[in-house]
Amino acid sequence: MKAEVPALQGIDVLLFARKLSEASKKDGQLIPYQTSLSFDPQRDSDTNATKSGTVSTSSSVETDLEVEFTNNWSEIADQLWDSLFDGDKMEFWIIYRKRKNKDGKYFAFYMRGVVKEDSNDNDPDDTSNRDTSIAVDGLPQRGWTKLTADAEQQMAYIFRGVGKIDGTPKDDGTDGGGQAWSSDDAGTGVDLDDGTSTTPTN
């Protein structure tokens, strides 16, 4: 009897990114609030009729990479704009969070490229959304990658509520890497009427 082949779910495929120039300084970052990820490697082919039969020809692989996400002011979201406006080279990893090897590393595609388009929709009755397209250099590379503890926590927090929780659920948002409220870091905001900061003060 054949073993059942596991089906991949789109929610389990995530994009990480990093400026290539910061490879020795920072870890790859999960792009927050992803809603869609399109990975489209393709090779154009053609056939030529000859007196001895048809001959097939093909071009090199070209890859389209596109991510849609809810707009946010994370560092990595801003760096995608840097790539578009300044031509900063980026690194990208497509991580399959449910596919691991015997060493506990995640299956991934690795690519380098620059952002070629970043469309921003801002409807008044909806969240602000970005659709970012990347021009990928060369051939995407398949392999296995280890994730940092922080990256593991980010993924676990994103998927809180999808899978079972080991132990007794806390039901306070801190399962899977969430952080409890602290008055020492109350966050910041902007008043929509006059643009002034609404950072709480003690």
C-alpha positions in Angstrom: 0.0 0.0 0.0 1.4 3.3 -1.0 1.9 6.0 1.6 -0.4 9.0 1.2 1.3 12.0 -0.5 0.8 15.1 1.6 -0.9 18.0 -0.1 0.6 21.5 0.3 -1.6 24.3 1.4 -0.9 27.9 0.3 -0.9 29.1 3.8 2.1 27.0 4.5 4.3 28.7 1.9 6.0 31.9 3.0 8.4 34.5 1.6 11.4 35.7 3.6 13.7 38.5 2.3 16.8 40.4 3.1 19.0 43.1 1.5 22.0 41.3 -0.1 24.3 44.0 1.4 23.2 43.1 4.9 23.8 39.3 4.5 26.6 39.5 7.1 24.6 41.6 9.5 21.0 40.4 9.6 18.9 37.3 9.3 16.4 37.0 6.5 13.0 38.5 7.5 9.5 37.2 7.1 7.4 39.7 5.1 4.5 40.4 7.5 0.8 39.8 6.7 1.2 37.9 3.4 -2.0 37.2 1.6 -0.7 35.7 -1.6 2.6 34.4 -3.1 3.1 33.5 -6.7 6.2 31.7 -7.9 6.3 31.1 -11.6 9.5 29.7 -13.2 9.1 29.1 -16.9 11.1 28.2 -20.0 10.0 29.2 -23.5 10.3 26.5 -26.1 9.8 26.2 -29.8 9.9 23.6 -32.5 11.5 24.0 -36.0 10.5 21.7 -38.9 13.4 20.2 -40.7 13.7 17.6 -43.5 14.7 15.1 -40.9 11.9 15.9 -38.5 11.2 18.6 -35.9 13.9 20.0 -33.7 13.0 21.5 -30.3 14.7 24.5 -28.9 14.3 26.2 -25.5 15.4 29.4 -23.8 16.9 29.8 -20.3 14.5 29.7 -17.3 12.9 33.0 -16.4 11.2 33.4 -13.0 8.4 35.7 -11.9 8.0 36.2 -8.2 5.1 38.1 -6.7 4.0 38.7 -3.2 0.8 40.4 -2.0 0.6 41.6 1.6 -1.2 44.0 3.9 0.7 47.2 3.9 2.8 47.8 7.1 5.8 49.7 8.2 8.1 46.8 9.0 11.8 47.2 8.1 11.6 44.6 5.4 8.5 46.1 3.8 10.3 49.4 3.5 13.4 47.7 2.1 11.3 46.4 -0.8 10.7 50.0 -1.7 14.5 50.7 -1.4 15.0 47.9 -4.0 12.5 49.4 -6.4 13.7 53.1 -6.1 17.4 52.5 -5.5 18.0 49.2 -7.3 19.2 47.5 -4.1 19.7 43.8 -4.7 17.6 41.5 -2.4 17.8 37.9 -1.4 14.5 35.9 -1.2 13.6 32.5 0.3 10.3 30.7 -0.3 10.0 28.5 2.8 7.7 25.5 2.9 6.9 25.3 6.6 5.4 21.8 6.6 8.3 20.2 4.7 11.4 19.3 6.6 14.3 16.9 6.1 15.8 14.5 8.6 18.0 17.3 10.0 15.0 19.5 10.8 15.7 22.0 8.0 13.0 23.5 5.9 12.6 23.0 2.1 13.2 26.3 0.3 13.8 28.0 -3.0 16.6 30.7 -2.8 16.7 33.6 -5.3 18.3 37.0 -5.8 16.8 40.0 -7.6 15.3 43.5 -7.5 11.8 44.7 -7.1 10.4 45.8 -10.5 6.9 46.9 -9.5 5.1 47.7 -6.2 1.4 48.4 -6.6 -0.3 49.9 -3.6 -4.2 49.9 -3.2 -5.7 52.2 -0.6 -9.5 51.9 -0.7 -11.3 53.8 2.1 -13.2 50.9 3.4 -10.4 48.3 3.3 -6.9 47.7 4.5 -4.0 49.2 2.5 -2.5 46.4 0.3 0.7 46.0 -1.6 1.4 43.8 -4.6 5.2 43.5 -5.1 6.8 41.9 -8.2 10.4 40.8 -8.3 12.7 40.4 -11.2 14.7 37.2 -10.3 18.3 36.8 -11.5 19.3 33.5 -13.0 18.0 30.2 -11.8 16.2 29.7 -8.4 18.1 27.2 -6.2 16.4 24.4 -4.3 17.7 23.4 -0.9 17.1 23.1 2.8 17.5 25.9 5.3 17.7 26.2 9.0 15.5 29.0 10.5 16.5 31.1 13.5 14.5 30.8 16.7 13.0 34.2 16.0 11.9 33.2 12.5 10.4 30.0 13.9 8.4 32.1 16.5 7.2 34.5 13.8 5.8 31.6 11.7 4.3 29.9 14.8 2.5 33.1 15.8 1.1 33.7 12.3 -0.4 30.3 12.3 -1.8 30.4 15.9 -5.2 28.7 15.8 -4.6 26.7 12.6 -3.1 23.6 14.2 -3.4 22.0 17.6 -1.7 23.7 20.6 0.5 21.4 22.7 -0.5 21.7 26.3 -3.2 24.0 27.7 -4.0 26.9 25.3 -3.4 30.3 26.8 -6.0 32.0 24.7 -4.3 35.4 25.4 -2.4 35.8 22.1 1.0 34.7 23.5 0.8 31.1 22.1 3.4 30.5 19.4 5.6 33.5 20.0 3.1 36.2 20.8 4.2 38.9 23.3 2.2 40.0 26.3 1.3 43.7 26.7 3.8 45.9 28.6 3.3 49.5 29.6 7.0 50.0 29.0 6.3 49.8 25.2 2.8 51.1 24.5 3.5 51.5 20.8 3.1 54.6 18.6 0.5 56.0 16.3 -0.6 59.0 14.3 -3.7 61.1 14.9 -5.6 60.9 11.6 -7.0 64.5 12.0 -3.9 66.5 12.4 -1.0 64.1 11.8 0.4 64.5 15.3 1.9 61.6 17.2 -0.3 59.8 19.7 2.4 58.0 21.6 1.2 57.6 25.2 3.2 59.3 27.9 3.5 58.3 31.5 
